[in-house]
């Protein structure tokens, strides 16, 4: 299914006023043959480049002229306040659209971001999106909103109620190649459009080659730059085909940091040649395929700018990204309330400095007072000449062009949703989760488990979460998703948590399954695994624990987050990675353990 809807400015109406059938037909004349690829031109417009070099068709030239004329006409009719509002993306509390009204009416917001606090069932989110678009058309700027969300899959998903949760990036990399990734991204985008969301803050283009990375980890496609580039480009294509704007992040790379920029400013000392070989590879590939928007990282790269993090650095955003790498799409900041910016120079001043550095869209996710102050500060900076009017017009022009090109607000009407779409997407999610399960080692041939076997399942309980994750509702039962899935397959399961299992103690089971979630970064989990390892080292059979009857009980270590936990128990006989701990991942794991599905996943990172 291809639900992409872009506009030809020769025929399209003003954004938000609806779309007639001539729009899509006119745009079809601009779609290049498969031997060509799309990219952004220097002026920010899409044009088509053949394998042999730059080429722009007469149709594309007419589109460029028509779009430029529309944008220039719109700019002439906009006030300073309207223009400044367009460059801000704001979040708001709760599900009541009235909470967002001051952002749209008073601060003239051009973009809104959703978190889990704003979402529910798809129909409910669609109604919220429609109301916000109505507010902006009637009493806001009169320009439709970008409505965005972080729907990466896996651990970072803002919509989960009735919305098929797809695997995260590392799980997808373990499962298969670009074809599956593109299908998953297109399904995700189609679901987002059904909820009135027209921009997805994905794909993650960071190369995660640091096992101690506290913020990227399984959100990355892996540790090999070329593989991340290939799959990241496929993810962007899938979103684009669905009609949703992809946003590649976090430029110029957040994959090798040991500090979470939500908490402090990461500093990377890598030389330029390392950046060329690793961090920049996925971004360069995505840009060559026409990536529309890139999010900056709050990371200081000493080789690029020893004084400023990328978000605040003209050397990075203009000198590197625009001039050296030729990117002409939108540059968006990561949230300016993150500590890497809020500690210094502060969210409000940071917004002005990021804009001066070359950012087009300034993201402030949570606090109304900071949103208001940042908006006022940028208005003042333009009035006093600190920020030239031409600089403001440059960013607003890019924003308007992208809104025109994607016919924003561009919701997917219920009658246009594919028949049996949700059922098909759930099947796709289940398949992708199953294919991602990776049996790294199984030295004693333990998998599949014996039918009806007794299993002692030890899980972390409440585990350490990434800062970017939404809070999880507290469990109402001691049973875990994996425990329940195994019971449904006729296993006899006893459950304990790492903190409640008294070690050493009598164990009467056929298998012990130890689940970890980022244990290399969690001292409590690491200590528990060490206790199990110590017991195992006392057993005459490697990778087993002596049971109450003297039997050798095989230990199965399951890494339900990053795959690096094997380093804590290298002698374990069976090691499995799921790259996520959501119920979908645990259901897939249970099928592999029960022998109903052969594990096919391959490690996307290198283990020591």
C-alpha positions as CSV (number, residue, x, y, z in Angstrom):
1,X,0.0,0.0,0.0
2,X,1.2,3.5,-0.9
3,X,-0.6,6.2,0.9
4,X,1.9,9.0,0.3
5,X,0.1,12.3,-0.5
6,X,2.3,15.2,-1.7
7,X,1.2,18.3,-3.4
8,X,1.9,20.1,-6.7
9,X,1.9,23.8,-5.9
10,X,0.4,24.5,-9.4
11,X,-2.9,23.0,-8.3
12,X,-2.9,22.7,-4.5
13,X,-5.0,24.8,-2.2
14,X,-3.7,26.5,0.9
15,X,-2.5,24.1,3.6
16,X,-5.4,22.8,5.7
17,X,-8.1,23.7,3.2
18,X,-8.5,20.2,1.8
19,X,-7.1,18.4,-1.2
20,X,-8.8,17.5,-4.5
21,X,-7.8,14.5,-6.7
22,X,-5.8,16.7,-9.1
23,X,-3.1,17.2,-6.4
24,X,-1.9,13.6,-6.4
25,X,-2.3,13.3,-10.2
26,X,-0.2,16.4,-10.8
27,X,2.4,15.2,-8.4
28,X,2.7,11.9,-10.2
29,X,4.3,13.7,-13.2
30,X,7.1,14.6,-10.8
31,X,7.9,11.2,-9.4
32,X,11.2,10.1,-10.8
33,X,11.8,6.7,-12.4
34,X,13.5,4.1,-10.2
35,X,16.9,4.8,-11.7
36,X,16.8,8.2,-10.0
37,X,16.6,9.4,-6.5
38,X,15.1,12.5,-4.9
39,X,17.1,15.0,-2.9
40,X,16.7,18.5,-1.6
41,X,18.1,21.3,-3.8
42,X,20.1,24.2,-2.4
43,X,16.9,26.3,-2.1
44,X,15.2,23.6,0.0
45,X,13.0,22.2,-2.8
46,X,12.9,18.6,-3.9
47,X,14.4,17.9,-7.2
48,X,15.6,14.7,-8.9
49,X,19.1,13.6,-9.5
50,X,20.0,10.8,-11.9
51,X,22.9,8.4,-11.3
52,X,25.0,10.3,-13.8
53,X,24.5,13.7,-12.1
54,X,22.2,16.5,-11.3
55,X,19.1,16.8,-13.5
56,X,15.9,18.8,-13.1
57,X,12.9,18.2,-15.3
58,X,10.8,21.0,-16.7
59,X,7.9,19.8,-14.4
60,X,10.2,20.0,-11.4
61,X,11.3,23.5,-12.5
62,X,7.6,24.6,-12.7
63,X,7.0,23.1,-9.3
64,X,9.9,25.0,-7.9
65,X,8.7,28.3,-9.3
66,X,5.1,27.7,-8.2
67,X,6.1,26.7,-4.7
68,X,8.5,29.6,-4.3
69,X,5.8,32.0,-5.3
70,X,3.3,30.6,-2.9
71,X,5.7,30.7,0.0
72,X,6.8,34.2,-0.8
73,X,3.2,35.4,-0.9
74,X,2.5,33.7,2.4
75,X,5.5,35.2,4.0
76,X,4.5,38.7,3.0
77,X,1.2,38.3,4.8
78,X,2.7,37.0,8.1
79,X,3.5,39.1,11.2
80,X,6.7,38.8,13.2
81,X,4.7,36.9,15.8
82,X,3.4,34.4,13.3
83,X,6.8,33.8,11.8
84,X,8.4,33.2,15.2
85,X,5.6,30.9,16.2
86,X,6.3,28.7,13.1
87,X,9.8,27.9,14.3
88,X,8.7,26.4,17.6
89,X,7.5,22.9,18.4
90,X,5.8,22.7,21.8
91,X,4.5,19.9,24.0
92,X,1.6,20.2,26.5
93,X,0.1,18.2,29.4
94,X,-2.8,15.8,29.2
95,X,-5.3,15.0,26.5
96,X,-7.5,18.1,26.7
97,X,-6.9,20.3,23.6
98,X,-7.6,23.4,25.8
99,X,-4.2,22.8,27.4
100,X,-2.6,23.5,24.0
101,X,-4.8,26.4,23.1
102,X,-2.5,29.1,24.6
103,X,0.4,27.7,22.7
104,X,-1.5,27.9,19.4
105,X,-3.4,31.1,19.9
106,X,-0.9,33.2,21.9
107,X,2.4,31.7,20.9
108,X,1.3,31.0,17.3
109,X,2.9,27.6,17.5
110,X,3.8,26.0,14.1
111,X,4.3,22.5,15.5
112,X,3.1,20.3,18.4
113,X,4.7,17.2,19.8
114,X,2.8,14.3,21.5
115,X,4.0,12.1,24.3
116,X,2.3,9.2,26.0
117,X,0.6,11.7,28.3
118,X,-1.3,13.0,25.3
119,X,-2.3,9.7,23.6
120,X,-4.8,6.9,23.9
121,X,-6.7,4.9,21.4
122,X,-6.1,6.0,17.8
123,X,-9.6,7.5,17.3
124,X,-9.2,9.6,20.4
125,X,-5.8,10.9,19.2
126,X,-7.2,11.6,15.8
127,X,-10.0,13.7,17.4
128,X,-7.4,15.6,19.5
129,X,-5.3,16.2,16.3
130,X,-8.3,17.5,14.4
131,X,-9.2,19.8,17.2
132,X,-5.7,21.3,17.4
133,X,-5.7,21.8,13.6
134,X,-9.1,23.5,13.9
135,X,-7.8,25.9,16.6
136,X,-4.8,26.9,14.5
137,X,-6.9,27.5,11.4
138,X,-9.6,29.6,13.3
139,X,-7.7,31.5,15.9
140,X,-4.0,30.7,15.5
141,X,-1.7,31.4,12.6
142,X,-4.0,29.9,10.0
143,X,-1.2,27.6,8.9
144,X,-1.6,23.9,9.7
145,X,0.5,22.3,12.4
146,X,3.2,19.8,12.1
147,X,2.1,17.2,14.7
148,X,4.9,14.9,15.7
149,X,5.7,12.0,18.0
150,X,8.6,9.7,18.8
151,X,7.2,6.4,17.4
152,X,10.5,4.7,17.0
153,X,9.2,1.2,17.9
154,X,10.4,-0.9,20.9
155,X,11.1,1.1,24.0
156,X,10.2,4.5,22.5
157,X,6.5,4.5,21.5
158,X,4.0,7.2,22.3
159,X,1.0,5.4,20.8
160,X,0.4,1.9,22.2
161,X,-3.4,1.5,22.8
162,X,-4.8,-0.4,19.9
163,X,-1.8,0.6,17.9
164,X,0.5,-2.3,16.8
165,X,3.8,-1.7,18.5
166,X,6.6,-2.5,16.1
167,X,10.1,-3.7,17.2
168,X,12.7,-1.1,17.8
169,X,15.6,-0.4,15.5
170,X,18.1,-2.9,16.8
171,X,15.5,-5.6,16.8
172,X,14.6,-4.8,13.2
173,X,18.3,-4.9,12.3
174,X,18.6,-8.4,13.9
175,X,15.5,-9.6,12.1
176,X,16.1,-8.9,8.5
177,X,17.2,-6.4,5.9
178,X,15.8,-3.1,4.4
179,X,12.7,-4.6,2.9
180,X,11.2,-5.5,6.4
181,X,12.4,-2.2,7.8
182,X,10.6,-0.3,5.1
183,X,7.4,-2.3,5.5
184,X,7.4,-1.7,9.3
185,X,8.1,2.1,8.8
186,X,5.3,2.4,6.3
187,X,2.8,0.6,8.6
188,X,3.9,2.8,11.5
189,X,3.4,5.9,9.3
190,X,0.0,4.9,8.1
191,X,-1.1,4.3,11.7
192,X,0.3,7.7,12.7
193,X,-1.6,9.5,9.9
194,X,-4.8,7.7,11.1
195,X,-4.1,9.5,14.4
196,X,-3.6,12.8,12.7
197,X,0.2,12.7,13.3
198,X,2.2,13.9,10.2
199,X,5.8,13.8,11.4
200,X,7.7,10.9,13.1
201,X,10.9,11.7,15.1
202,X,12.6,8.7,13.5
203,X,14.7,7.0,12.2
204,X,17.6,7.0,14.8
205,X,20.7,7.3,12.7
206,X,23.2,7.0,15.5
207,X,25.8,4.2,15.3
208,X,25.8,2.5,18.7
209,X,29.3,1.3,19.1
210,X,29.6,2.1,22.8
211,X,28.2,-0.7,25.1
212,X,28.0,1.9,27.9
213,X,25.8,4.3,26.0
214,X,23.0,5.2,28.4
215,X,20.5,6.8,25.9
216,X,20.8,5.2,22.5
217,X,21.5,1.5,22.8
218,X,18.7,-0.7,21.3
219,X,17.2,2.5,19.7
220,X,20.1,2.2,17.1
221,X,20.3,-0.2,14.1
222,X,23.6,-1.4,15.4
223,X,27.4,-0.8,15.5
224,X,28.2,-0.9,11.8
225,X,27.9,2.4,10.0
226,X,27.0,1.0,6.6
227,X,24.3,-1.2,8.1
228,X,22.8,1.7,10.1
229,X,22.9,3.8,6.9
230,X,21.2,1.1,4.8
231,X,18.4,0.5,7.3
232,X,18.0,4.1,8.3
233,X,17.4,5.1,4.7
234,X,14.9,2.3,4.4
235,X,13.0,3.4,7.5
236,X,12.8,7.0,6.1
237,X,11.5,5.7,2.8
238,X,8.8,3.7,4.5
239,X,7.6,6.7,6.5
240,X,7.7,8.9,3.4
241,X,5.7,6.4,1.4
242,X,3.0,6.5,4.1
243,X,2.8,10.3,3.8
244,X,4.6,11.0,7.2
245,X,7.7,13.2,7.4
246,X,10.7,11.3,8.7
247,X,13.2,13.0,11.0
248,X,16.7,11.5,11.2
249,X,18.4,11.9,14.6
250,X,20.7,12.8,16.4
251,X,23.2,14.7,14.2
252,X,26.1,14.4,14.0
253,X,25.8,11.3,16.2
254,X,24.9,10.2,19.7
255,X,25.9,6.6,19.5
256,X,29.3,6.7,21.2
257,X,28.5,8.8,24.2
258,X,28.7,7.6,27.8
259,X,26.6,10.5,29.2
260,X,22.8,11.0,28.6
261,X,22.2,14.5,27.2
262,X,18.9,14.5,29.2
263,X,21.2,14.7,32.3
264,X,24.4,16.5,31.2
265,X,26.5,17.5,28.2
266,X,28.3,14.6,26.5
267,X,31.7,15.5,25.1
268,X,33.3,13.4,22.4
269,X,37.0,13.8,21.6
270,X,36.9,11.8,18.3
271,X,39.1,13.2,15.4
272,X,37.5,14.2,12.1
273,X,38.5,11.0,10.3
274,X,36.6,8.9,12.9
275,X,33.5,11.0,12.4
276,X,33.8,10.6,8.6
277,X,34.1,6.8,8.9
278,X,31.4,6.2,11.6
279,X,29.0,8.9,12.8
280,X,28.4,10.8,9.5
281,X,27.9,7.7,7.3
282,X,24.2,7.2,8.0
283,X,23.4,10.9,7.7
284,X,25.2,11.2,4.4
285,X,23.2,8.2,3.0
286,X,19.9,9.6,4.2
287,X,20.6,13.1,2.8
288,X,21.5,11.6,-0.6
289,X,18.0,9.9,-0.6
290,X,16.1,13.1,0.2
291,X,15.7,13.1,4.0
292,X,13.4,16.0,4.8
293,X,14.4,16.8,8.4
294,X,17.3,16.2,10.7
295,X,17.4,16.6,14.6
296,X,20.5,17.9,16.2
297,X,22.3,16.3,19.2
298,X,23.1,18.1,22.4
299,X,26.7,16.7,22.1
300,X,30.0,18.6,22.0
301,X,32.3,17.2,19.3
302,X,35.7,18.7,20.0
303,X,37.0,18.2,16.4
304,X,34.0,20.2,15.1
305,X,33.6,22.9,17.7
306,X,35.4,22.7,21.0
307,X,33.2,25.4,22.6
308,X,29.6,24.6,21.7
309,X,27.4,21.5,21.5
310,X,26.1,20.7,18.0
311,X,22.7,22.2,18.6
312,X,24.3,25.6,19.4
313,X,27.1,25.4,16.8
314,X,27.1,27.3,13.5
315,X,30.2,25.2,12.6
316,X,28.2,22.0,12.9
317,X,24.7,23.0,11.6
318,X,25.8,25.4,8.8
319,X,29.5,24.6,8.2
320,X,29.2,20.9,8.3
321,X,25.5,19.9,7.7
322,X,24.5,22.5,5.2
323,X,27.6,23.5,3.4
324,X,29.8,20.4,3.5
325,X,27.1,17.7,3.4
326,X,24.7,19.7,1.2
327,X,21.6,19.3,3.4
328,X,18.8,21.8,2.6
329,X,15.9,20.4,4.6
330,X,14.7,21.3,8.0
331,X,17.1,21.3,11.0
332,X,15.3,20.6,14.3
333,X,16.7,20.7,17.8
334,X,16.3,18.0,20.3
335,X,14.3,19.2,23.4
336,X,15.9,22.4,24.8
337,X,14.8,21.5,28.3
338,X,17.3,18.7,28.4
339,X,20.0,19.3,30.9
340,X,22.8,19.5,28.3
341,X,21.2,22.8,27.3
342,X,19.1,23.9,30.3
343,X,22.1,23.9,32.6
344,X,24.0,26.2,30.2
345,X,23.1,28.5,28.5
346,X,19.5,27.7,29.6
347,X,16.4,26.8,27.7
348,X,15.4,30.3,26.8
349,X,18.8,31.6,25.8
350,X,19.5,28.2,24.2
351,X,16.5,28.7,21.9
352,X,17.9,32.0,20.5
353,X,21.4,30.6,20.2
354,X,20.2,27.4,18.4
355,X,18.3,29.5,15.9
356,X,21.3,31.8,15.3
357,X,23.4,28.6,14.8
358,X,21.1,27.4,12.0
359,X,18.3,25.5,13.5
360,X,14.9,25.9,11.9
361,X,12.6,24.3,14.4
362,X,13.1,24.7,18.2
363,X,11.7,21.9,20.4
364,X,10.5,22.7,23.9
365,X,8.5,19.8,25.2
366,X,7.1,20.4,28.7
367,X,7.1,23.7,30.5
368,X,4.7,26.5,29.4
369,X,6.7,29.3,31.1
370,X,9.8,28.3,29.3
371,X,7.9,28.0,26.0
372,X,6.5,31.5,26.5
373,X,9.8,33.1,27.5
374,X,11.7,31.5,24.6
375,X,9.0,32.7,22.1
376,X,9.3,36.2,23.5
377,X,13.1,36.1,23.5
378,X,13.2,35.2,19.8
379,X,10.7,37.9,19.0
380,X,12.9,40.4,20.8
381,X,16.1,39.1,19.2
382,X,14.6,39.8,15.7
383,X,13.2,43.2,16.7
384,X,16.6,44.4,18.0
385,X,18.6,43.0,15.1
386,X,20.4,40.2,16.9
387,X,18.6,37.8,14.5
388,X,18.2,39.3,11.0
389,X,14.7,39.2,9.5
390,X,16.2,37.4,6.5
391,X,17.4,34.6,8.8
392,X,13.9,34.2,10.2
393,X,12.3,34.2,6.7
394,X,14.8,31.5,5.6
395,X,13.6,29.1,8.3
396,X,9.9,29.9,7.9
397,X,10.3,29.4,4.2
398,X,11.7,25.9,4.6
399,X,8.9,25.1,7.1
400,X,6.1,26.3,4.7
401,X,7.6,24.5,1.8
402,X,7.6,21.2,3.6
403,X,4.0,21.8,4.8
404,X,3.0,22.4,1.2
405,X,4.9,19.4,-0.1
406,X,3.2,17.0,2.3
407,X,-0.2,18.7,2.2
408,X,-0.2,19.2,5.9
409,X,-2.3,18.5,8.0
410,X,-2.6,15.4,5.8
411,X,-4.6,13.1,8.1
412,X,-5.7,9.7,6.8
413,X,-9.4,9.6,6.8
414,X,-11.1,6.4,8.1
415,X,-12.5,5.5,4.7
416,X,-9.0,5.7,3.3
417,X,-7.5,3.3,5.8
418,X,-6.6,0.0,4.2
419,X,-9.2,-2.8,4.8
420,X,-8.0,-5.1,7.6
421,X,-5.1,-2.7,8.1
422,X,-4.7,-3.1,11.8
423,X,-4.9,-6.9,11.6
424,X,-2.2,-6.9,8.9
425,X,0.0,-4.6,10.9
426,X,-0.4,-6.8,14.0
427,X,0.7,-9.8,11.9
428,X,3.7,-7.8,10.6
429,X,4.6,-6.8,14.2
430,X,4.4,-10.4,15.4
431,X,6.5,-11.6,12.5
432,X,9.2,-8.9,13.0
433,X,9.4,-9.6,16.7
434,X,9.7,-13.4,16.1
435,X,12.4,-12.9,13.5
436,X,14.4,-10.6,15.8
437,X,14.9,-13.2,18.6
438,X,18.6,-14.1,18.5
439,X,20.0,-17.2,20.1
440,X,23.6,-16.1,20.4
441,X,24.7,-19.4,21.9
442,X,23.1,-22.7,23.0
443,X,26.0,-25.0,23.8
444,X,23.9,-27.8,25.4
445,X,21.1,-27.7,22.9
446,X,18.6,-26.5,25.5
447,X,16.3,-24.7,23.0
448,X,13.6,-25.8,22.5
449,X,12.6,-26.6,26.0
450,X,11.1,-29.9,27.0
451,X,7.3,-29.7,26.7
452,X,5.6,-29.2,30.1
453,X,8.9,-28.4,31.8
454,X,9.2,-26.6,35.2
455,X,10.7,-23.2,34.8
456,X,12.1,-20.8,37.5
457,X,11.8,-17.4,35.9
458,X,13.9,-14.5,37.5
459,X,13.1,-11.0,36.2
460,X,14.4,-7.6,37.3
461,X,11.1,-6.3,38.5
462,X,11.2,-2.5,38.1
463,X,14.2,-1.9,35.8
464,X,16.2,1.2,35.0
465,X,14.6,3.0,32.1
466,X,16.1,5.3,29.5
467,X,15.3,9.0,30.1
468,X,13.5,9.1,26.7
469,X,11.0,6.4,27.7
470,X,7.6,7.1,29.1
471,X,6.7,6.0,32.6
472,X,5.3,2.4,32.8
473,X,2.1,1.8,34.6
474,X,2.7,-0.2,37.8
475,X,2.0,-3.9,37.5
476,X,-1.2,-5.2,39.2
477,X,0.1,-8.7,39.4
478,X,3.4,-10.5,40.1
479,X,3.0,-12.4,36.8
480,X,5.2,-11.1,33.9
481,X,4.4,-11.1,30.2
482,X,7.0,-13.8,29.6
483,X,5.7,-15.9,32.5
484,X,2.2,-15.7,31.1
485,X,3.3,-16.5,27.6
486,X,5.2,-19.6,28.8
487,X,2.2,-20.7,30.8
488,X,0.0,-20.4,27.8
489,X,2.3,-23.0,26.2
490,X,1.8,-25.5,29.1
491,X,5.0,-24.8,30.9
492,X,4.9,-24.8,34.7
493,X,6.4,-21.4,35.7
494,X,7.4,-20.1,39.1
495,X,8.4,-16.4,39.1
496,X,10.8,-14.5,41.3
497,X,12.4,-11.1,41.0
498,X,16.1,-10.5,41.3
499,X,15.5,-8.9,44.7
500,X,13.2,-11.6,46.1
501,X,15.2,-14.7,45.2
502,X,17.3,-15.8,48.1
503,X,20.6,-17.1,46.8
504,X,21.8,-19.8,47.6
505,X,18.6,-21.7,48.1
506,X,16.9,-24.9,47.1
507,X,16.0,-24.9,43.5
508,X,13.6,-27.5,42.1
509,X,13.1,-26.8,38.4
510,X,14.1,-28.1,34.9
511,X,15.3,-24.7,33.7
512,X,16.3,-21.4,35.2
513,X,15.6,-18.4,33.0
514,X,17.3,-15.2,34.1
515,X,16.1,-12.0,32.3
516,X,18.1,-8.9,32.3
517,X,17.4,-5.4,31.1
518,X,20.6,-3.5,30.6
519,X,22.5,-5.2,33.4
520,X,25.9,-3.9,32.4
521,X,24.5,-0.4,33.3
522,X,22.5,-1.5,36.4
523,X,24.6,-2.5,39.5
524,X,21.7,-4.3,41.1
525,X,21.1,-6.5,38.1
526,X,24.8,-7.1,37.6
527,X,25.2,-8.2,41.2
528,X,22.3,-10.7,40.8
529,X,23.8,-12.2,37.6
530,X,27.1,-12.5,39.4
531,X,25.5,-14.5,42.1
532,X,24.0,-16.9,39.5
533,X,27.4,-17.1,37.8
534,X,29.1,-18.0,41.1
535,X,26.6,-20.8,41.7
536,X,27.3,-22.0,38.1
537,X,31.0,-22.0,38.6
538,X,30.5,-24.4,41.5
539,X,28.6,-26.9,39.3
540,X,30.5,-29.7,37.6
541,X,28.6,-28.8,34.4
542,X,29.4,-25.4,32.9
543,X,26.4,-23.1,32.6
544,X,24.2,-25.0,35.0
545,X,23.2,-24.6,38.7
546,X,22.9,-27.6,41.0
547,X,19.3,-28.3,42.0
548,X,17.8,-29.5,45.3
549,X,18.0,-33.1,44.0
550,X,21.6,-32.7,42.8
551,X,20.5,-32.3,39.2
552,X,22.2,-29.9,36.8
553,X,19.7,-27.2,35.9
554,X,20.5,-25.3,32.7
555,X,20.6,-21.6,33.0
556,X,19.2,-19.5,30.1
557,X,20.3,-15.8,30.2
558,X,17.9,-13.5,28.3
559,X,19.0,-10.0,27.5
560,X,15.8,-8.1,27.0
561,X,17.5,-4.8,26.3
562,X,21.0,-4.2,25.0
563,X,22.8,-7.5,24.0
564,X,25.9,-6.7,26.0
565,X,24.9,-8.6,29.2
566,X,26.8,-11.7,28.1
567,X,29.9,-10.1,29.4
568,X,28.6,-10.6,33.0
569,X,28.2,-14.4,32.6
570,X,30.4,-15.5,29.6
571,X,30.2,-19.2,30.8
572,X,26.4,-19.4,30.5
573,X,25.4,-22.1,28.1
574,X,22.4,-20.4,26.5
575,X,22.2,-16.7,25.7
576,X,19.3,-15.1,23.9
577,X,18.7,-11.5,22.9
578,X,15.2,-9.9,22.3
579,X,16.2,-6.2,22.1
580,X,13.1,-5.3,24.0
581,X,10.9,-6.3,27.0
582,X,7.5,-5.3,25.8
583,X,4.8,-8.1,25.7
584,X,5.3,-8.5,22.0
585,X,9.0,-9.3,22.5
586,X,8.2,-11.8,25.3
587,X,5.5,-13.5,23.3
588,X,8.0,-14.0,20.5
589,X,10.6,-15.4,22.9
590,X,8.1,-17.8,24.3
591,X,7.4,-19.2,20.9
592,X,11.1,-19.8,20.3
593,X,11.6,-21.4,23.7
594,X,8.6,-23.7,23.0
595,X,9.9,-24.8,19.7
596,X,7.1,-23.2,17.7
597,X,9.4,-20.9,15.8
598,X,13.1,-21.2,14.9
599,X,15.1,-18.2,16.0
600,X,16.5,-16.3,13.0
601,X,17.9,-13.1,14.5
602,X,21.5,-12.1,14.0
603,X,23.5,-9.8,16.3
604,X,23.6,-6.2,15.0
605,X,26.5,-5.3,17.3
606,X,29.8,-6.8,18.2
607,X,30.2,-8.5,21.6
608,X,33.6,-8.7,23.3
